[in-house]
Amino acid sequence: MQKEVIKSFIHEVVEDFENILIQELNENSEQFPYTNACVEFIIHLANQGITISLDAFDQEIIDHVYRELITVLGN
């Protein structure tokens, strides 16, 4: 029972974070150059029938994306 409550609670928190990040990316996209570059690259490949995820990127790029998004959550 406790595990399910924890899982549900975490899901709700993460969903709120997701909504905050999406809104911020839509409203202030210029502040997220690494995130936007990754998204555009993924979209470009998807349009050619190629599917990749964040795992396909170099760790340094992923670190930059995380830092960009963490700054949003820190505010």
Secondary structure in CASP SS format (residue, H / E / C, confidence):
PFRMAT SS
TARGET T0000
AUTHOR 0000-0000-0000
METHOD secondary structure of the structure
MODEL  1
M C 1.00
Q H 1.00
K H 1.00
E H 1.00
V H 1.00
I H 1.00
K H 1.00
S H 1.00
F H 1.00
I H 1.00
H H 1.00
E H 1.00
V H 1.00
V H 1.00
E H 1.00
D H 1.00
F H 1.00
E H 1.00
N H 1.00
I H 1.00
L H 1.00
I H 1.00
Q H 1.00
E H 1.00
L H 1.00
N H 1.00
E H 1.00
N C 1.00
S H 1.00
E H 1.00
Q H 1.00
F C 1.00
P H 1.00
Y H 1.00
T H 1.00
N H 1.00
A H 1.00
C H 1.00
V H 1.00
E H 1.00
F H 1.00
I H 1.00
I H 1.00
H H 1.00
L H 1.00
A H 1.00
N H 1.00
Q C 1.00
G C 1.00
I C 1.00
T C 1.00
I C 1.00
S C 1.00
L H 1.00
D H 1.00
A H 1.00
F C 1.00
D C 1.00
Q H 1.00
E H 1.00
I H 1.00
I H 1.00
D H 1.00
H H 1.00
V H 1.00
Y H 1.00
R H 1.00
E H 1.00
L H 1.00
I H 1.00
T H 1.00
V H 1.00
L H 1.00
G H 1.00
N C 1.00
END
